[in-house]
């Protein structure tokens, strides 16, 4: 599957969320490469685009996260999620067979609101 900087077809982040700063950060333990992760999201009905040679952005109407590879065996993500749907993000990651940890922060990034792991 080819994922270009122009992106794949699929849902885009809602305008009212697109104006927010990052509020979600996470780690995917023992996950495949970011390209493979992006392809998994596309097969699940999400939109994806290549944001660099090794990083990918995946999005839906209520979430947009950047998948990065800081080292060969570590995958991190950050982005924006509708706070009322952070549990759904965890469920989707689990449904893709991924182990995860998620931090949801306040809009001004001064308060940790929730932590999830699965």
Steps between C-alpha positions, in 0.01 A plus 500: 500500500636841408445784744623830360528850644168573325332238714253222444125541469319503830348716773667827599529650847202724585575871468424575866768248604753598233559835669608341832857438611609145571314347793582131462834323524576132505722203447441179309698212650645234272321656201590461133664780301307827463425426132344166592301667779370764255394224260312327784307820569418546130359146484286592805348794308728783610683757286882494503776709350878486501632799693869409454703203379423305818205677664130475422190689603176306543164663555129464539232763570583500872873427514823578314829350619854500367677162515876531553794261537754649740692171500478168315285339770292791627187669357359820644202712404366846572215708372146608567209290622147595599539455879162326524630228265841418647365163621395427142857568384620242751239251379606550139867449585410183692282385210801534270690271736722779635624548856482865594528770760313829451517833681220752453599856594302819555475744209776714650714188569541585869290216646503128431130409477511125435737211452399182323691183428416181325 
